[in-house]
Amino acid sequence: MEQPPGRLILPAKTALFFFAGALLLYLAAGLFLQKNLGLLGIFLNQALFLFLPVVWISGSRGCPIEGWPQWLRPTFREIAQVVVLTLLVSLSIDLLVSLQDSVWPLPEEVERFYEKLVRIDSRWEIPLKILVLSLTPALAEEIFFRGVLQPSWVNRFGRLGGLCLTSLAFAFAHGNPWHFHFYFVLGLYLGWLLEWRGKLWLPVLAHLVNNLWALLWLGS
């Protein structure tokens, strides 16, 4: 397919190698950064190994992020639809996660890690955790997965193949084998939002709403 002006579309193999390299750094360095720097480490991991690689590769190919045609402003109706639909999707996934965990529980140390991550013990933690755990991943991950990988793989493998490959990559990047299938489903939903209107702000918004739901509802 012909590449639209200003849109970053990588060859399929290049996109795969780009993902593999970023993932290796993201997972390996993420453990070190989070263990030693806590929330700051999580923020740096997202910025250094998801966002900045996209800035570099898009700039080197003459398609800077700020010039992507996917940055179309959504309408109020689209925003309302995405918020409502995302809350329904998030609630459904949470119910399925609870059902699975009642039969196949997470290892105790993994469960404690997630509980500590989203737990809010004081008011000052609210804006900090919203920034690090909700807003930053919504932007960095959507720019990486839906901004680069999905258009590249859809261009090569078609809409269904590109959506599935991007969702698999999204699930792998979260490093949680117990909930891998739930991340895959969430990835399909986020990818569908991009294909629905061609607006990257929609999966960014949905990702933010999903993360806020997990943080403010489940962490309270």
C-alpha positions in Angstrom: 0.0 0.0 0.0 1.0 3.6 -0.6 2.0 5.5 2.5 -0.2 8.5 3.2 1.8 11.8 3.5 3.1 12.4 7.1 2.1 9.0 8.3 4.8 6.7 9.8 4.4 3.2 8.3 7.4 0.9 8.7 8.1 -2.3 6.8 6.6 -5.2 8.7 10.0 -6.7 9.7 11.3 -3.3 10.7 8.3 -2.8 12.9 8.9 -6.3 14.5 12.5 -5.6 15.2 11.7 -2.1 16.5 9.1 -3.7 18.9 11.5 -6.5 20.0 14.3 -4.1 20.8 12.1 -1.7 22.6 10.4 -4.5 24.5 13.8 -6.0 25.6 14.9 -2.7 27.1 11.4 -1.9 28.5 11.1 -5.1 30.4 14.7 -5.5 31.5 15.3 -1.9 32.5 11.8 -1.6 33.9 12.5 -4.0 36.7 15.7 -2.2 37.7 14.2 1.3 37.4 11.0 0.5 39.3 12.8 -1.4 42.0 15.3 1.5 42.6 13.2 4.6 41.7 9.6 3.5 42.3 7.1 5.7 40.4 9.9 7.8 38.9 11.3 4.6 37.5 8.0 3.7 35.9 7.7 7.1 34.3 11.3 7.0 33.0 10.7 3.5 31.6 7.7 4.7 29.6 9.5 7.8 28.4 12.9 6.3 27.6 11.9 3.0 26.0 8.5 3.6 24.4 8.1 7.3 23.7 11.6 8.4 22.8 12.2 5.5 20.3 9.1 6.6 18.5 10.4 10.2 18.4 13.7 9.0 17.0 12.4 6.7 14.3 9.6 9.0 13.2 12.0 11.9 13.0 14.6 9.9 11.1 12.0 8.9 8.5 10.6 12.4 8.0 7.3 11.8 9.8 7.6 13.6 13.1 5.0 12.7 15.7 3.3 16.2 15.8 2.7 15.9 12.0 0.9 12.5 12.0 -2.5 12.8 10.3 -4.0 10.5 13.0 -3.9 13.5 15.4 -7.4 14.5 14.4 -9.5 16.1 17.1 -12.4 13.9 18.1 -15.9 15.3 18.3 -17.8 15.6 21.7 -20.0 12.7 20.6 -17.1 10.5 19.9 -15.5 11.4 23.3 -18.7 10.6 25.1 -19.1 7.3 23.2 -15.6 6.2 24.0 -15.8 7.1 27.7 -19.1 5.1 28.1 -17.9 2.2 26.0 -14.6 2.0 27.7 -16.2 1.9 31.2 -18.3 -1.0 30.0 -15.3 -2.8 28.6 -13.2 -2.1 31.7 -15.9 -3.3 34.0 -16.5 -6.5 31.9 -12.7 -7.3 31.9 -12.5 -6.7 35.7 -15.4 -9.1 36.3 -13.7 -11.7 34.2 -10.4 -11.2 35.9 -12.1 -11.6 39.3 -13.8 -14.8 38.1 -10.5 -16.2 36.8 -8.6 -15.2 40.0 -11.1 -17.0 42.1 -10.3 -20.2 40.2 -6.7 -19.5 39.2 -5.3 -16.9 41.6 -2.2 -14.8 41.0 0.9 -15.8 42.9 0.9 -13.9 46.2 3.9 -11.7 45.4 2.4 -10.7 42.1 -0.9 -9.9 43.7 0.8 -7.8 46.4 2.8 -5.9 43.7 -0.3 -4.9 41.8 -2.2 -4.0 45.0 0.6 -1.8 46.2 1.0 -0.2 42.8 -2.6 1.1 42.6 -3.2 1.6 46.3 -3.6 5.3 47.3 -2.6 5.9 50.9 -2.7 9.7 50.9 -4.1 12.6 48.9 -0.8 13.7 47.6 -0.4 10.4 45.8 -3.5 10.9 43.7 -2.1 13.4 41.2 1.3 11.6 41.1 -0.2 8.2 40.4 -2.6 9.6 37.9 0.3 11.1 36.0 2.6 8.1 36.2 0.1 5.2 36.1 -2.7 6.6 33.9 -1.7 9.6 31.7 1.9 8.6 30.8 1.0 5.0 29.8 -2.0 6.2 27.8 0.1 8.5 25.7 3.4 6.5 25.5 1.8 3.1 24.9 -0.7 4.4 22.4 1.9 6.3 20.4 4.1 3.2 20.4 1.5 0.5 19.7 -1.4 2.2 17.9 0.7 5.1 16.4 3.6 3.0 14.9 3.0 -0.8 15.1 -0.7 -1.0 14.2 -0.5 1.2 11.0 2.6 -0.7 9.9 1.2 -4.2 10.4 -2.3 -3.2 9.1 -0.5 -1.9 6.0 1.2 -5.3 5.4 -1.3 -7.9 6.8 -4.7 -6.1 6.6 -6.9 -4.8 9.3 -7.6 -8.1 11.1 -4.0 -9.3 10.9 -2.6 -6.0 12.0 -5.0 -5.6 14.9 -4.2 -9.1 16.2 -0.4 -8.7 15.9 -0.5 -5.3 17.6 -2.7 -6.7 20.4 -0.3 -9.6 20.9 2.6 -7.2 21.1 0.6 -5.1 23.6 -0.2 -8.1 25.8 3.5 -9.3 25.7 4.7 -5.9 26.8 2.7 -6.0 30.0 4.6 -9.0 31.2 1.7 -10.7 32.9 1.2 -14.2 31.7 -1.8 -14.8 34.0 -3.8 -12.0 32.5 -2.2 -12.1 29.0 -5.6 -12.8 27.3 -7.3 -9.9 29.0 -4.5 -7.5 27.8 -5.0 -9.0 24.3 -8.7 -8.2 24.4 -8.1 -4.7 25.6 -5.5 -4.3 22.8 -8.1 -5.4 20.3 -10.5 -2.8 21.6 -8.0 0.0 21.6 -6.9 -0.9 18.1 -10.5 -1.0 16.9 -11.0 2.5 18.2 -8.2 3.7 15.9 -9.6 1.9 12.9 -13.1 3.1 13.7 -12.4 6.8 13.2 -8.7 7.0 12.3 -8.1 9.2 15.3 -5.3 8.3 17.7 -6.8 10.5 20.5 -9.6 7.9 20.8 -7.5 5.0 22.0 -5.4 7.4 24.1 -8.6 8.6 25.8 -9.9 5.0 26.2 -6.5 3.9 27.7 -6.6 6.8 30.1 -10.2 6.0 31.2 -9.3 2.3 31.7 -6.2 3.2 33.8 -8.1 5.7 35.8 -10.8 3.1 36.5 -8.2 0.7 37.8 -6.4 3.3 39.9 -9.2 5.4 41.4 -11.8 2.7 41.8 -9.8 -0.5 42.4 -7.0 1.4 44.3 -9.3 3.3 46.6 
